[in-house]
Amino acid sequence: MTIWSKSNDVLGTVNRGNPAESGLCTLCMADCQGKCETWLSSLLGRKMLYPRDFGMVTAGSSNTTSIGVSYNSLRIMGYNYGAYGLGQNISNSSDDCIFPNVNIETEFGSEEKTKSRIPIMTGALGSTFIAAKYWDPLAIGAALVGFPIVIGENVAGIDKEAVIENGRIKKAPELDKRINTYLRYFDGYGAIIVQVNVEDLRNGVAEYVIEKYGDKVIIELKWGQGAKSIGGEIQVKDIEYATFLKKRGYIVDPDPEKPEIVEGFKNGAVKSFARHSRLGYTHLSSPEEVREEFMKTVEYLRKIGYKKITLKTGSYSMDSLAMAIKFATEAKLDLLTIDGSGGGTGMSPWNMMQTWGVPSILLHSKAYEYASILANKGQKVVDMAFAGGFAREDHIFKALALGAPFTKLVCMGRALMIPAFVGSNIEGVLHPERKGKVNGNWDSLPPTVSQLGLKAEEIFAGYYEVKKKVGENEMKNIPYGAIAVWTLADKLAAGLQQLMAGARKFSIKAISREDIASANRETERETGIPFITDIRNNVARDILNS
């Protein structure tokens, strides 16, 4: 097991808690005062691509990528000649083949394409309270940048203000708020995706959304996620709310209606309740039955008006992965998101998250293998997004390359929530009257922020770019968390462009599996990506023997 360093002296970053493979702390706190790489990138943007204190330092790599099997065990290849994926307005001259000219726009979809300015999307931000608290900066930031955002499961079902009559949603204020917040700034790039699970389908969420928003929204079927093998959970500390959720049809643990639990809560012994979703397909026992049920659901969603349908699956066994890819392909879905173990944003049982499922790099390697089987049969394989513990621009490149040509997007969960946290905390300090509204957690700016400036215009590297996009009058309505999302996305975009230029790939479609290498033989065996010194070794020998 690789032990990731808690600090990076070159970038001047420090993890508050134990770092995960992604570089994020395993426990990411909304009130964190810094300063992991993603946290600091939300303020400084593309400056974080380079070592600190230029002119006073030299810097060298300290990589440990030769240890173990993970995305960090893949190396990105660079070449000294050629240029591929050039656009119509780019020649192959050195004046044109510069990294700012790398086109990182992408698109996905079976018939009608959905465009994204940057090849990322959010994870599913559902009924967890932290997603609700920070939805506005996340959604507005995603819309301004132009990448898809996903409303996760159970949002309508847990909403106290939602009205359900005869088992059907009639009113869903929280869901409406989330959709409309994104659509207000949507400019044709990105998408708003609404995810539905077992309870959502029972409650008529799909019907509610299509009747109210039509083709402005993409619907996503939920099979699972990489953090856990059971349905989504939230934790509530109010026994009345727990009872309300039970009456809504959810599983609540412990049972808030048991007399002994009521007594325990009154006396402080029981302090909280976990709300769980149900498992899907429990009445089925074979892949054929799953396919039949799945196709019926897709057919129904198309019948009621959905033009774009996606699927999210988790790190289940290999037959489940094969079913997801094959069925999504046969159903002509627009996107399949494959979430490997190692990710997670909500309240997953901790030891389940630690020990369950297939690690991302292994799951994604198999996804490429299975997609290739279908492609070799002449089938148009469903577009895919890889998820599960991604945070940096090198992660984006590696995931796109590992799944090329099938992978169009990289799904990022916790990493994209961090700028919403830090931006909201700064806004709450600089504008105390907004602190409650934006869910700010600080009373004053910590030194990690104040050393950068005392005004938003000084703190956020992306401030004036956002201002240019929305105009001076609208700028007052933009949450600081959204500016931080923009700033982080700009860093990821620039870093990705640099990596792609080094690989001589000037468009997302040009990225291939030849652009990455395995740093050890074990990674080569598990991923099918050749060992680093074997790549183009035959070409090298031809040169020497010519």
FENHUCOR-V377260 format. One record per backbone hydrogen bond with DSSP energy under -0.5 kcal/mol. NH is the residue of the N-H (numbers start at 0). CO is the residue of the C=O. If there is no record, write none. Layout:
[[NH	CO] [NH	CO]]
//
This chain:
[[3	1] [7	12] [11	7] [12	7] [13	34] [14	5] [19	23] [22	19] [25	17] [27	25] [28	26] [31	28] [39	35] [40	36] [41	37] [41	38] [42	39] [43	39] [44	40] [46	43] [47	44] [48	45] [49	46] [51	9] [55	52] [56	52] [66	63] [67	65] [69	67] [72	69] [73	70] [74	516] [76	514] [78	501] [83	503] [89	86] [95	92] [96	92] [97	95] [100	97] [101	98] [102	505] [103	101] [105	115] [107	113] [112	110] [113	107] [115	105] [116	145] [119	117] [120	409] [121	147] [122	411] [124	122] [124	149] [125	123] [126	152] [130	127] [131	127] [132	128] [133	129] [134	131] [137	133] [138	134] [139	135] [140	136] [141	137] [142	138] [143	139] [144	140] [145	141] [146	141] [147	119] [148	190] [149	122] [150	148] [150	192] [151	124] [151	149] [154	151] [157	153] [158	155] [159	157] [161	158] [162	170] [163	161] [164	162] [164	167] [167	164] [168	202] [169	162] [170	162] [175	171] [176	172] [177	173] [178	174] [179	175] [180	176] [181	177] [182	178] [183	179] [184	180] [184	181] [185	181] [189	114] [191	215] [192	148] [192	190] [193	217] [194	150] [194	192] [195	219] [200	196] [201	197] [202	198] [203	199] [203	200] [204	199] [207	203] [208	204] [209	205] [210	206] [211	207] [212	208] [213	208] [213	209] [215	212] [216	213] [217	191] [218	307] [219	193] [220	309] [221	195] [222	220] [222	311] [223	311] [224	227] [233	274] [235	272] [238	236] [241	237] [242	238] [243	239] [244	240] [245	241] [246	242] [247	243] [248	245] [249	244] [250	275] [251	249] [252	273] [257	254] [260	257] [261	257] [262	258] [263	259] [264	260] [265	261] [266	262] [267	264] [268	263] [269	263] [270	268] [272	235] [273	252] [274	233] [274	272] [275	250] [275	273] [276	231] [283	280] [289	285] [290	286] [291	287] [292	288] [293	289] [294	290] [295	291] [296	292] [297	293] [298	294] [299	295] [300	296] [301	297] [302	298] [303	299] [304	301] [305	300] [309	218] [310	334] [311	220] [312	336] [314	224] [315	313] [320	316] [321	317] [322	318] [323	319] [324	320] [325	321] [326	322] [327	323] [328	324] [329	325] [330	326] [331	328] [332	327] [333	308] [334	308] [335	382] [336	310] [337	335] [337	384] [338	312] [338	336] [339	337] [339	386] [340	357] [342	339] [346	232] [352	348] [353	349] [354	350] [355	351] [357	314] [358	356] [359	340] [361	358] [362	358] [363	359] [364	360] [365	361] [366	362] [367	363] [368	364] [369	365] [370	366] [371	367] [372	368] [373	369] [374	370] [375	371] [376	372] [376	373] [377	374] [378	373] [380	378] [383	405] [384	335] [385	408] [386	337] [387	410] [395	391] [396	392] [397	393] [398	394] [399	395] [400	396] [401	397] [402	398] [403	400] [405	402] [406	402] [407	383] [408	383] [409	118] [410	385] [411	120] [415	412] [416	412] [416	413] [417	413] [418	414] [420	416] [421	417] [422	418] [423	419] [424	420] [425	421] [426	422] [427	423] [428	424] [429	425] [430	426] [431	428] [433	430] [434	431] [437	433] [438	434] [438	435] [439	434] [448	445] [449	445] [450	446] [451	448] [452	448] [457	454] [458	454] [459	455] [460	42] [460	458] [462	459] [465	461] [466	462] [467	463] [468	464] [469	465] [470	466] [474	470] [475	472] [476	473] [477	474] [478	476] [481	478] [482	478] [483	479] [484	480] [485	481] [486	482] [487	483] [488	484] [489	485] [490	486] [491	487] [492	488] [493	489] [494	490] [495	491] [496	492] [497	493] [498	494] [499	495] [500	496] [501	497] [502	498] [503	500] [504	499] [505	83] [505	503] [507	102] [509	506] [510	506] [510	507] [514	511] [515	512] [516	74] [517	529] [518	72] [523	519] [524	520] [525	521] [526	522] [527	523] [529	527] [531	517] [533	530] [534	530] [536	533] [539	535] [540	536] [541	537] [542	538] [543	539] [544	540] [545	541] [545	542]]
//
